Amino acid sequence: MCTSGSSACPHDPHNLSIDETALSNGDLYTIISNKDAHGRKGALVAIVSGTRVEDVADALMKIHWYLRSKVREVTMDFSEGMHQIVLQCFPYADITLDRFHMQQLVSDAMQELRLKHKKEAQKAQNEQRKQFKEELIEKYEKSLKRRKKNKKDRRGRKPIRKNKAFVPERLSNGDTEPELLARCRYSLMVSGDKWTATQKERIKLVFERYPDLEEAYSIVHSLRMIFSNPRATWISGYESIQKWYEKVRAFGNDAFNTAADTIRDREDEVLNYFLNRATNASAESLNSKIKQFRAQLRGVIDVDFFLYRLSMIYG
């Protein structure tokens, strides 16, 4: 465990982020970081081994109550454990759920639909290959029966090859159906204005063949636009997200309904984004710096000493 108190934190921790990361051998650590330090000295408030609510809360309680009471906002993902930690240790702080984790939640529902179509397309292609081989064997056996015995003249119809390869149908851009669905993954994750000419052609083919994917993409994009609007307020954001719920309900997909229910259950914390436009990007940035530092050391052998060095650099 590594915690930083008042002597090791030069910035007053008004805005915090909480996240988890793996330092070595896949073991998870909970990291609480100070946004106001901007990734420099004082950015690291605490690193606690594990993700158990009791262990992390006990560690944070060692920080003076006066400092913890000054925290006004904590950003986090949808983890219920982290939610309980923040409620126990920072009672005066507003909880803001990271908009990018929320968008990822909805994007995962869209990717689940894409993978479903990909599996169906692969299954259909396998059936076509199987049928092709069966028909080929049947034609080959018929040709054997028609063939004259002791024929010396090689002229005439060419014999049917038993090992002829199956060639799947290719679309106008050169992709097969499964390849089309596999290669459109990234394009579906970003806004349409970022598509290249090749991606636009591929997405057009996808939407022509799978209208439900087009509707799913529209739902994901509309949620992205709600939080990308620089003029949106808490009230306007609330009104927009209610309309988004109706759009999801009309779509009738279980994965999207589950994602919408998850957002609705913690709607106030989702909409707190419009108060300060805060995200968990600072926590992700600090995690990246820690992993880069670990990579420079070619791994971590002595975890306690590694945590000590982190506290000296970022604590």
Buried (B, 14 or more C-beta within 10 A) or exposed (E): BBBBEEEBBEBEBEBBBBBBBEBEEEEEBBBBBBBBBEBEBBBBBBBBBBBEBEBBBBBBEEBEEEBBEBBBBBBBBBBEBBBBBBBBBBEEBBBBBBBBBBBBBBBEBBBBBBEBBBEBBBEEBEEEBEEBBEEBEEBBEEBEEEEEEEEEEEEEEEEBEEEEEEEEEEBEEEBBBBBBBBBBEEBBBEEEEEBEEEBEBBBBBBBEBBEBBBBBBBBBBBBBEBBEEEEBEEEEBBEBBEEBBEBBEEBEBEBBBBBBEBBEEBBEBBBBBBEBEBBBBBBBBBBEBBEEBBEEEEEBEEBEEBBEBBBEBBB
